Amino acid sequence: MAEKKKKKSPNALMEPQPAVWAGDNKWRAEEDHRTLTRAGEVMSDRERMKAAKDHAKKMQKNMEKVCK
């Protein structure tokens, strides 16, 4: 059966990284859970979300200047 390719996120800064230890993904799942939990906290707070978006725009502009 052919393997499905995941769609690339237009917001991705890096390619998905393979697990360092292919047989033990527990640490990665734990870290991903913490990341998703924090993302939910930020997304549910309008002020934090606005500040994060503003910061992302500022960083994007800076990166565009550097990468020209």
C-alpha positions in Angstrom: 0.0 0.0 0.0 1.4 3.4 -0.9 2.3 5.7 1.9 0.3 8.9 2.1 2.3 12.2 2.0 1.4 14.7 4.6 0.6 18.2 3.3 3.3 20.8 4.2 2.1 23.5 6.5 2.6 26.9 5.0 3.6 28.1 8.5 6.2 25.4 9.1 9.6 26.7 9.8 11.2 23.2 9.9 10.6 19.8 8.4 9.2 17.2 10.8 12.0 15.7 12.7 12.3 11.9 13.2 12.6 10.6 16.7 16.2 10.3 18.0 15.4 6.9 19.4 13.2 5.2 16.8 11.9 2.6 19.3 11.0 5.0 22.1 8.7 7.9 21.3 7.4 8.3 24.8 9.5 11.4 25.6 8.5 13.0 22.3 4.8 12.3 23.0 5.2 13.9 26.4 6.9 17.0 25.0 4.3 17.3 22.2 1.5 17.0 24.8 3.1 19.9 26.8 3.4 21.9 23.7 -0.2 21.4 22.7 -1.3 22.2 26.2 0.5 25.5 26.2 -0.8 26.3 22.7 -4.3 25.8 23.9 -3.7 28.1 26.9 -2.4 30.8 24.5 -5.2 30.3 22.0 -7.8 30.7 24.7 -6.4 34.0 25.9 -7.1 36.8 23.4 -4.4 39.1 24.7 -1.7 36.4 24.6 -2.8 35.3 21.2 -2.7 38.9 19.8 0.7 39.4 21.3 2.0 36.1 19.9 0.6 37.0 16.4 2.2 40.5 16.6 5.5 39.0 17.6 5.3 36.4 14.8 4.7 39.1 12.2 7.7 41.1 13.6 9.9 38.1 13.4 8.8 37.2 9.9 9.7 40.7 8.7 13.1 40.4 10.3 13.7 37.0 8.7 12.7 38.3 5.3 15.2 41.1 5.7 18.0 38.7 6.7 17.2 36.1 4.0 17.3 38.5 1.0 
